Amino acid sequence: MTPEVLLSFIIGYFVILVGLAYFTSRSISDNASFFIANRNSSWYLVAFGMIGTTLSGVTFISIPGKVGAQTGDQFQYFQFVIGNAIGFIIVAMVLLPLYYRLQVTSIYSYLEYRLGTWSYKTAAVIFLISRTIGSSFRLYLVVIVLQHFIFDAYGVPFWLTVLMCLVLICAYTLKGGLKTIIITDTLQTIMLSLSVFLIIYFICQHLGFNIPQAFESIKNSGYSKIFFFDNFISSRFHISKQLIGGIFITIAMVGLDQDLMQKNLSCKNIGEAQKNMFTFTGIFVVITFFFMCVGALLYIYASKNGIAIPTDAAGNSRTDFLFPEIALNHLSKLAAVVFMMGLTAASFATTDSALTALTTSFCVDFLNFNKKKNTNAASSIRTRYWVHIGFSIGVFLTIILFNTINNAAVVSAIFIVASYTYGPLLGLYSFGLLIKRRGLRDKFVPVICILSPAICYFLNLNSRDLLGGYVFDSEMILVNGLITFLGLLIISKPIFGAKQKMKQMSLKIRRTN
């Protein structure tokens, strides 16, 4: 596939997105539309669009690549996905009713009235840092693919490729915000879903399989093991670790994350928001399973055609490069376009949503837009524009930093540290929801929220020595949340008349919003 064809597709794709953004936002530019889409979004559009937000470009290329990794992953990731599904249901039944009852714009507003200003600001800062790093990391890995297969041919430097992507994303999200994203992400989810099924079809075509034969081949390939029950102590893949990790990572990184909750809060009422979450959960599980099927077929195809796993500049095997390698260099031109369609859709659906959520959180949590008499004043809208541009610049600089480091281990470590910060959010909300008659010495909360991830990082590095060979995986977030919870208990104090104060809190939040 020539770079010219791929570039033409990318340009056409963005023309469509910008066109949709224009038609969805031409008559509106107010903050209510940008932040929560005026709370009148259709639940089925939100449910479908959330798939594109949840499945990033990293997911698109990494999940298939991991299936045949030397670490013996196979389909073990599906254990984690089952945990995700349970977590989504918990979010729908526990957290969504809370957010709708309080009518919040930023979900962290709850912490201000329940625990105090320092807790509130700490949670918001955690989200801003974590989401900026996470979104940058996801876009970075995708831009590398675009750079290698398209822009290197034209001599375009890496920084300019990143800048062009972010300028285009900023262009179609700047005015309409969430109202626009719900429409564009629906389109991108359609393209993402189509690409998965079409890639399966193209690979089967080259292998001479029909669909039943393909699934039979996957079943007998040695890549299809889902459930791992051996070596609880030393294996990262044990089902209990994956299930627990999947549940609590979902609660923290979805239910306590402004990005995905912002979409849920745009629904008309709690009933539609819950309907959205249940529908989204079903679609998410199915799509992720097919991603793993793609991975198995890729390795079957590679084995049959003598294709080695690609390596990076240092000579290290990169399983996440196998999908683009086969799709762009070994299958048909149409398959290459389909792959690029899915990768682009997954990447930009994640990034555009993150930029909108970052802007919303900063405007509400730090600039107090929800407390202004006229939130739609021209000055407020201009401020929102500049905040949105500012976060786009922040993501740009972070990606350039990743590329400058040029060390996969260091970049991954940065991303891991950022993911640890969701543990304190889990601890903060658990304390607020479960401990009714105690409040916090609020000014010490930032210290607890820094110490907890640091302890967890140390524990993860030394768990084999300290815990008799035990190896942590995604269940570490539960430990992180528990340490934060215990730390908050230590700095807590009794609240007299707690029930009355909770009623006053709820009333105050409603009045504010």
C-alpha positions in Angstrom: 0.0 0.0 0.0 1.5 3.3 -1.1 1.7 6.2 1.3 -0.2 8.4 -1.1 -3.3 6.2 -0.9 -3.2 6.0 2.9 -2.6 9.8 3.2 -5.6 10.4 0.9 -7.8 8.3 3.2 -6.6 10.2 6.3 -7.4 13.5 4.7 -10.8 12.3 3.6 -11.5 11.0 7.0 -10.8 14.3 8.7 -12.9 16.2 6.2 -15.8 14.1 7.2 -15.2 14.6 10.9 -14.8 18.4 10.5 -18.0 18.4 8.4 -19.9 16.6 11.1 -18.5 19.0 13.8 -19.6 22.0 11.7 -23.2 20.7 11.3 -23.6 19.6 15.0 -22.2 22.8 16.5 -23.0 25.6 14.0 -25.9 26.9 16.0 -24.4 26.4 19.5 -21.3 27.3 21.3 -22.4 27.5 24.9 -20.7 25.7 27.8 -23.6 23.5 28.7 -23.5 22.0 25.2 -19.7 21.6 25.4 -19.6 20.0 28.9 -22.7 17.8 29.0 -24.4 18.1 25.6 -27.4 19.9 27.3 -28.2 16.5 29.0 -30.4 15.4 26.1 -28.2 12.8 24.3 -29.8 9.6 23.1 -28.6 6.7 25.1 -28.0 4.4 22.2 -25.6 7.0 20.5 -23.8 7.4 23.8 -23.5 3.6 24.3 -22.2 3.1 20.8 -19.8 6.0 20.9 -18.3 5.0 24.2 -16.8 1.9 22.5 -14.6 4.1 20.4 -13.5 6.0 23.4 -12.8 2.9 25.5 -10.9 1.0 22.8 -7.9 3.1 22.0 -5.4 2.7 19.2 -3.1 0.9 21.7 -5.9 -1.6 22.2 -6.4 -1.9 18.4 -2.8 -3.1 17.8 -1.7 -4.4 21.2 -4.5 -6.8 22.1 -4.1 -8.8 18.8 -0.3 -8.7 19.2 -0.4 -10.0 22.8 -2.3 -13.2 21.8 0.9 -14.8 20.5 3.5 -13.2 22.7 6.3 -15.2 24.2 4.9 -14.6 27.7 2.1 -17.0 26.8 -0.8 -14.5 27.0 -3.2 -16.3 24.5 -6.7 -15.2 25.3 -6.0 -14.5 29.0 -7.0 -10.8 28.5 -10.6 -12.0 28.3 -10.5 -12.7 32.0 -9.8 -9.1 32.5 -12.6 -8.1 30.2 -15.1 -10.2 32.2 -13.9 -8.2 35.3 -14.5 -5.0 33.2 -18.1 -6.1 32.5 -18.8 -6.6 36.2 -17.2 -3.2 37.0 -19.4 -1.5 34.4 -22.5 -2.9 36.0 -21.3 -1.7 39.5 -20.7 1.8 38.0 -24.2 1.8 36.5 -25.9 0.7 39.7 -23.9 2.6 42.3 -22.1 5.6 41.0 -24.4 6.8 38.2 -27.4 7.2 40.5 -25.2 9.3 42.8 -24.0 11.6 40.0 -27.5 12.0 38.7 -29.0 12.7 42.1 -26.5 15.5 42.7 -26.7 16.8 39.1 -23.0 17.3 38.8 -21.1 18.6 35.8 -17.7 17.5 37.1 -17.9 14.2 39.0 -15.2 15.5 41.5 -17.6 18.1 42.8 -19.0 15.4 45.1 -15.7 15.3 47.0 -15.7 19.0 47.7 -18.9 18.8 49.8 -18.3 15.4 51.2 -14.7 15.5 52.2 -13.4 19.1 51.6 -11.7 21.4 49.1 -8.2 19.7 49.3 -9.8 16.3 48.5 -11.7 17.8 45.6 -8.8 19.6 44.1 -6.5 16.6 44.6 -8.9 14.3 42.8 -9.2 16.7 39.9 -5.4 17.1 39.6 -5.0 13.3 39.6 -7.4 13.1 36.7 -5.8 15.9 34.8 -2.3 14.4 35.1 -3.3 10.8 34.5 -5.6 11.5 31.6 -3.0 13.8 29.9 -0.2 11.2 30.2 -2.5 8.3 29.3 -4.0 10.1 26.2 -0.6 11.2 25.1 0.8 7.7 25.4 -2.0 6.2 23.4 -1.8 8.8 20.6 2.0 8.5 20.6 2.0 4.8 19.8 -0.4 5.4 16.9 1.4 8.4 15.5 4.5 6.2 15.3 2.6 3.9 13.0 1.4 6.8 10.9 4.9 8.2 10.8 6.5 4.9 9.7 4.0 3.9 7.1 3.0 7.3 5.7 4.9 10.5 6.6 8.4 9.1 6.5 8.0 8.7 2.8 7.4 12.5 2.5 10.2 13.5 4.9 7.8 14.9 7.4 9.4 15.2 10.9 7.7 13.4 13.8 6.8 16.6 15.6 4.9 17.9 12.6 2.9 14.7 12.3 1.9 15.0 16.0 1.0 18.6 15.5 -1.1 18.0 12.5 -3.1 15.3 14.3 -3.8 17.4 17.3 -4.7 20.5 15.3 -7.3 18.5 13.4 -8.7 16.9 16.6 -8.8 20.3 18.3 -10.5 21.8 15.2 -13.5 19.5 15.3 -13.9 19.5 19.1 -13.2 23.1 20.0 -16.7 24.5 19.5 -19.2 21.7 20.0 -17.3 19.7 22.6 -19.3 16.7 23.9 -22.3 17.4 21.7 -20.1 17.0 18.6 -18.1 14.1 20.1 -21.2 11.9 20.7 -21.9 12.1 16.9 -18.3 11.8 15.7 -17.5 9.0 18.1 -20.5 7.1 16.9 -19.1 7.3 13.4 -15.7 6.2 14.6 -17.1 3.3 16.5 -18.9 2.1 13.3 -15.6 2.3 11.4 -13.7 0.6 14.2 -16.2 -2.3 14.4 -16.3 -2.7 10.6 -12.5 -2.8 10.4 -12.4 -5.7 13.0 -14.9 -7.9 11.1 -13.5 -7.0 7.7 -9.9 -7.8 8.7 -11.1 -11.2 9.9 -12.7 -11.7 6.5 -9.6 -10.6 4.6 -7.3 -12.9 6.6 -9.7 -15.8 6.2 -9.7 -15.1 2.5 -5.9 -15.3 2.3 -5.9 -18.5 4.4 -8.6 -20.2 2.5 -10.9 -20.4 5.5 -14.6 -19.8 5.8 -15.8 -18.4 9.1 -16.5 -21.7 10.8 -13.1 -23.0 9.7 -11.5 -19.9 11.0 -12.9 -20.3 14.5 -12.1 -24.0 14.5 -8.5 -23.1 13.5 -8.3 -20.5 16.3 -9.7 -23.2 18.8 -7.0 -25.6 17.8 -4.1 -23.1 17.4 -2.8 -23.0 20.9 -3.7 -19.3 21.2 -7.2 -19.7 22.5 -6.8 -20.5 26.2 -8.9 -18.1 28.2 -8.9 -19.1 31.9 -5.7 -19.6 33.9 -5.9 -21.3 37.3 -2.3 -22.3 37.9 0.4 -20.6 39.9 -1.6 -18.0 41.9 1.5 -16.7 43.5 3.9 -16.3 40.6 1.6 -15.9 37.6 0.2 -12.5 36.5 -2.5 -14.3 34.5 -4.3 -16.1 37.3 -8.0 -15.7 36.9 -8.6 -14.1 40.3 -5.9 -11.4 39.7 -7.4 -10.6 36.3 -11.0 -10.5 37.5 -10.3 -8.4 40.6 -8.1 -6.1 38.6 -10.7 -5.8 35.8 -13.5 -4.9 38.3 -11.6 -2.3 40.2 -9.7 -0.7 37.3 -13.1 -0.3 35.6 -14.6 1.3 38.7 -11.6 3.7 39.1 -10.8 4.4 35.4 -14.4 4.6 34.2 -16.7 5.4 37.2 -14.3 7.8 38.7 -13.0 9.3 35.5 -14.5 12.5 34.1 -13.9 11.4 30.5 -16.3 8.4 30.3 -18.7 9.6 33.0 -19.1 12.9 31.1 -20.8 11.0 28.3 -23.1 9.2 30.7 -24.1 12.5 32.3 -25.2 13.8 29.0 -28.2 11.3 28.9 -31.7 12.6 29.7 -32.1 10.7 33.0 -30.7 8.0 35.1 -32.8 5.3 33.4 -31.3 6.1 30.0 -27.8 6.4 31.4 -28.1 2.9 32.9 -29.5 1.6 29.7 -26.5 3.1 27.9 -24.1 1.4 30.3 -25.7 -2.1 30.0 -25.8 -1.9 26.2 -22.2 -0.6 26.0 -21.0 -3.4 28.3 -22.4 -6.1 26.0 -21.0 -4.5 22.8 -17.6 -4.0 24.5 -17.3 -7.6 25.5 -18.1 -8.9 22.0 -15.8 -6.4 20.2 -12.9 -7.2 22.5 -13.3 -10.9 21.9 -13.2 -10.4 18.2 -10.0 -8.4 18.6 -8.4 -11.4 20.2 -9.7 -13.6 17.4 -7.9 -11.2 15.0 -4.7 -11.7 17.0 -4.9 -15.5 16.7 -5.5 -15.3 12.9 -2.6 -12.9 12.5 -0.2 -15.4 14.1 -1.7 -18.3 12.1 -1.2 -16.2 8.9 2.4 -15.2 10.0 3.3 -18.8 10.7 2.0 -20.1 7.3 3.7 -17.3 5.3 7.0 -17.2 7.2 6.5 -13.7 8.6 8.6 -12.9 11.6 7.5 -10.8 14.5 8.7 -7.2 13.8 11.5 -5.7 15.9 12.3 -2.2 17.0 15.5 -0.3 16.4 17.1 -2.0 19.4 16.3 -5.5 18.0 13.5 -6.2 20.5 10.4 -8.1 19.4 7.4 -5.8 19.1 4.2 -7.9 18.9 2.1 -4.7 18.6 3.8 -4.1 15.2 2.6 -7.4 13.8 -0.9 -6.2 13.0 0.2 -3.2 11.0 3.0 -5.2 9.3 0.6 -7.8 7.9 -2.3 -5.4 7.2 -0.2 -2.8 5.4 2.4 -5.0 3.7 1.0 -8.5 3.1 -2.8 -8.2 2.6 -4.7 -6.4 -0.1 -4.8 -2.6 -0.6 -8.4 -2.6 0.6 -7.3 -4.4 3.8 -4.7 -1.8 4.4 -7.2 1.0 4.1 -9.6 -0.9 6.4 -6.8 -1.3 9.0 -5.9 2.4 8.8 -9.6 3.3 9.1 -9.9 1.3 12.4 -6.6 2.5 13.8 -7.4 6.1 13.1 -11.0 5.8 14.4 -9.9 4.1 17.7 -7.1 6.6 18.3 -8.9 9.8 17.6 -12.1 8.8 19.4 -10.0 8.4 22.5 -8.1 11.6 22.1 -11.0 13.9 21.2 -13.0 12.6 24.2 -10.0 13.1 26.6 -9.4 16.7 25.4 -13.0 17.6 26.1 -13.0 16.0 29.5 -9.8 17.7 30.5 -11.2 21.1 29.4 -14.4 20.4 31.3 -12.6 19.4 34.5 -10.3 22.4 34.5 -13.1 24.9 33.7 -15.4 23.5 36.4 -13.0 22.3 39.1 -10.4 25.1 38.9 -12.1 28.1 37.1 -15.4 27.5 38.9 -17.6 27.8 35.8 -20.5 26.0 37.5 -20.5 28.7 40.3 -20.8 31.7 37.9 -24.1 33.4 37.4 -23.7 33.4 33.6 -21.7 30.4 32.5 -22.4 31.2 28.9 -20.9 34.7 28.9 -18.7 35.5 25.9 -15.7 35.8 28.2 -16.3 32.3 29.7 -16.6 30.7 26.2 -13.3 32.4 25.1 -11.7 31.1 28.3 -12.9 27.6 27.5 -11.5 27.9 24.0 -8.0 28.8 25.4 -8.2 26.0 28.0 -9.0 23.5 25.2 -6.1 24.7 23.1 -3.8 24.7 26.1 -4.5 21.0 26.8 -3.9 20.2 23.1 -0.5 21.9 23.5 0.1 19.9 26.7 -0.6 16.6 24.9 1.7 17.7 22.1 4.6 18.4 24.4 4.1 15.2 26.3 4.2 13.1 23.1 7.4 15.0 22.0 8.9 14.2 25.5 8.0 10.5 25.0 9.7 10.5 21.6 12.8 12.4 22.9 13.2 9.8 25.7 13.1 7.1 23.0 13.2 4.3 25.6 10.3 2.0 25.7 11.0 0.9 29.3 11.1 4.5 30.5 7.9 5.5 28.6 6.1 2.5 29.9 7.2 3.2 33.4 5.8 6.8 33.1 2.5 5.3 31.9 2.4 2.8 34.7 3.0 5.5 37.4 0.2 7.5 35.9 -2.1 4.5 36.0 -1.3 4.1 39.7 -2.8 7.4 40.4 -6.3 6.1 39.9 -5.9 4.1 43.1 -6.2 7.2 45.3 -9.4 8.1 43.5 -10.8 4.7 44.4 -9.8 5.3 48.1 -11.2 8.8 48.2 -14.6 7.8 46.8 -14.7 4.6 48.9 -14.2 6.7 52.1 -16.8 9.3 51.0 -19.4 6.6 50.3 -18.7 4.1 53.1 -17.6 6.2 56.0 -20.6 8.4 56.9 -19.8 9.7 60.3 -16.2 10.8 59.8 -14.6 13.7 58.0 -11.0 14.4 57.0 -8.2 16.6 58.1 -8.4 17.8 54.5 -5.1 19.4 54.1 -3.3 16.1 54.6 -5.1 14.4 51.7 -2.6 15.3 49.0 0.2 13.7 51.1 -1.8 10.4 51.4 -2.6 10.4 47.6 1.1 10.8 46.8 2.4 8.2 49.3 -0.1 5.5 48.3 1.1 5.1 44.6 4.7 5.4 45.7 4.3 2.6 48.2 2.5 0.5 45.6 5.2 1.1 43.0 7.9 0.0 45.5 5.8 -3.0 46.5 5.3 -4.0 42.8 9.1 -3.8 42.2 10.0 -5.9 45.2 7.0 -8.2 45.7 8.9 -11.4 44.8 11.3 -10.8 47.7 8.8 -9.3 50.2 5.8 -11.5 49.6 7.3 -15.0 48.9 7.4 -14.8 45.2 4.0 -13.1 44.7 3.7 -11.2 41.4 1.1 -8.4 41.1 -0.8 -7.6 38.0 -3.9 -5.4 37.6 -5.1 -6.2 41.1 -2.5 -3.7 42.3 -5.2 -0.9 42.0 -7.2 -2.6 44.8 -4.1 -2.5 47.0 -3.5 1.1 46.0 -7.1 2.1 46.9 -6.9 0.2 50.2 -3.7 1.9 51.3 -5.3 5.3 50.4 -8.5 4.3 52.3 -6.5 3.3 55.4 -4.4 6.5 55.2 -7.6 8.6 55.0 -9.0 6.8 58.1 -5.8 7.7 60.0 -6.3 11.4 59.2 -10.1 11.3 59.7 -12.1 12.8 62.6 -15.7 12.3 63.8 -18.5 14.4 62.4 -21.4 15.2 64.7 -24.7 15.4 63.0 -23.4 13.6 60.0 -26.7 12.7 58.5 -28.0 16.3 58.6 -24.7 17.5 57.0 -25.1 14.9 54.1 -28.6 16.3 53.4 -27.2 19.8 53.4 -24.4 18.7 51.1 -26.9 17.3 48.6 -29.0 20.4 48.6 -25.9 22.6 48.2 -24.7 20.7 45.2 -28.1 20.9 43.5 -28.3 24.6 44.1 -24.8 25.1 42.7 -25.5 23.2 39.5 
